[in-house]
């Protein structure tokens, strides 16, 4: 797990390859990131499945209740099958753009 902080956003990269183990580690250390917007980069896991993506569902709900964004990055999945409550984009740049838009929406009261 590699962590990079840039402004109000923390990017957490899965360097292990196993998404289930990475999720457990992230969930365990969540309190140290909960005040930041989070980008979870899963792009190194070439065997990523929709079940792996859905592991993050509860964490996303918790983070959204705290008025922060959590965006997943992966490019090896079918984006048409991703549930609506999960924000999944193919690149880190797009993840930053999504967070910026969500910050503006929160500032405007949406």
ABEGO torsion letter per residue (X at the ends): XBBBBBEABBBBBBAAGBAAAAAAAAAAAAAAAAABBBBBBAAABAABBAAAAAAAAAAAAAAAAAGBBBBBBBAABBAAABBAABBBBABAAAAAAAAAAAAAAAAAGX
